[in-house]
Amino acid sequence: MRLPILQSDPKAAYLAYQQGIDAAIRRVLDRGWFILGEETARFEQEFAAYLGARHAIGVANGTEALELALRACEVGPGDLVITASHTAVATAAAIDLVGAIPVLVDIDPATYTLDADRLTETIQLYAARGQVGGPGGLKAVIPVHLYGHPAPLPIILDLARRFGLRVIEDCAQSHGARYQGKPTGVWGDLGAFSFYPTKNLGALGDGGMVVSNDDDLGERVRLLREYGWKERYVSSLRGKNSRLDEVQAAILRVKLPDLEPANERRRQVAARYQAMLSGLPLRRPECHPDALHVYHQYVVRTPNRDDLRTFLRDQKVGTLVHYPVPVHQQAAYQSHYRPGAGGLGHTEAVCRQVLSLPMHSELTGEQLDYIAEVIRRWQPPAEPKG
Ligand SMILES: Cc1ncc(COP(=O)(O)O)c(C=O)c1O
């Protein structure tokens, strides 16, 4: 067995599909059409069919997928958008890119996604102040399906309907995840995906996708991703350049048919971790009974996180912390957000305790046995440091 064991392994993901990917790249090179051609169009159709969406629009990355979704909903300068503070900073960056301000709501520490009660209280609070809809009011909610676990979508959709808010799902970590059998991405007005190489469906470079079942919103995103062009060189909207390129689309077409089995392999890895780590002083991930988790990350919690991380690193096991600093404590955002109701206590506690163990669909049983054996040897310090 080769050491170190990487926390994620995009090279292994390439090698697992090498023949198909090499042939797909060759096909694009031979055709000589590199931007918005047959590969992107077909990948958009295939991804839309996979999710049951009417529209799928390939874009440059996941951050811009969120940005374009917000712009399609006409969220703009001074508007308020609810999301979680425990997320990739990209979620807040996208809100900032359209000039809007994030309203940061605490998470449910069991699922690491928006807490339904805190979300309800926040919307009610802003409604009581007359700050829903209208200029400078709440316009949208971005639930983040963090680590591959869906946010509580039925409650979010119900609140959004009652208060006239748009829902844009951040699906960067949830390709193939479902809630009550329905895929993430098609619950809200729009869904935004990233194909960053380590994602469950990963490219060999940057890529993203916006999906929608709303014809109007889908058409707006399609225009916005290329200078607002309805026809070439004629802008009917103030758009930008955010295109998925042909090479990445061709690569993603090779991997999409294997996404379901690859997610199943991730669930098997998670099930083995659950069994192997039982009885240890670690909080293991939980899965809501209505949710189909896709384990983008397998995240454990301990007050001795840094000690465990160092111990694993010394034994050549890679880990990461997703995420060490919540958005509201980042230097760039600490004076550029509004607080949700009820504070951010869980967010601030979990960021000191979470540790992402190695997780990808190519992990072998031998590697998992080794990781578990190393963790079993770890002795937490007598005095917790977290
Ligand atoms: C939750 C979340 N949202 C958004 C993004 C942004 O995606 P990208 O890196 O493709 O811009 C990422 C990925 O980094 C993410 O994990």
The ligand as an SDF file (V2000), in Angstrom:
LIG
                    3D

 16 16  0  0  0  0  0  0  0  0999 V2000
  -20.1280   24.8370   -0.9960 C   0  0  0  0  0  0  0  0  0  0  0  0
  -19.3930   25.4030   -2.1750 C   0  0  0  0  0  0  0  0  0  0  0  0
  -19.9380   26.4270   -2.8550 N   0  0  0  0  0  0  0  0  0  0  0  0
  -19.3360   26.9620   -3.9370 C   0  0  0  0  0  0  0  0  0  0  0  0
  -18.1160   26.4850   -4.3900 C   0  0  0  0  0  0  0  0  0  0  0  0
  -17.4630   27.1770   -5.5330 C   0  0  0  0  0  0  0  0  0  0  0  0
  -17.1070   26.3480   -6.5820 O   0  0  0  0  0  0  0  0  0  0  0  0
  -15.8510   26.7010   -7.5110 P   0  0  0  0  0  0  0  0  0  0  0  0
  -14.6160   26.3720   -6.7390 O   0  0  0  0  0  0  0  0  0  0  0  0
  -16.0410   25.8220   -8.7060 O   0  0  0  0  0  0  0  0  0  0  0  0
  -15.9480   28.1500   -7.8620 O   0  0  0  0  0  0  0  0  0  0  0  0
  -17.5150   25.4080   -3.7180 C   0  0  0  0  0  0  0  0  0  0  0  0
  -16.2510   24.7980   -4.1640 C   0  0  0  0  0  0  0  0  0  0  0  0
  -15.1810   25.2220   -3.9050 O   0  0  0  0  0  0  0  0  0  0  0  0
  -18.1580   24.8530   -2.5780 C   0  0  0  0  0  0  0  0  0  0  0  0
  -17.6310   23.8390   -1.9030 O   0  0  0  0  0  0  0  0  0  0  0  0
  1  2  1  0
  2  3  1  0
  2 15  2  0
  3  4  2  0
  4  5  1  0
  5  6  1  0
  5 12  2  0
  6  7  1  0
  7  8  1  0
  8  9  2  0
  8 10  1  0
  8 11  1  0
 12 13  1  0
 12 15  1  0
 13 14  2  0
 15 16  1  0
M  END
$$$$
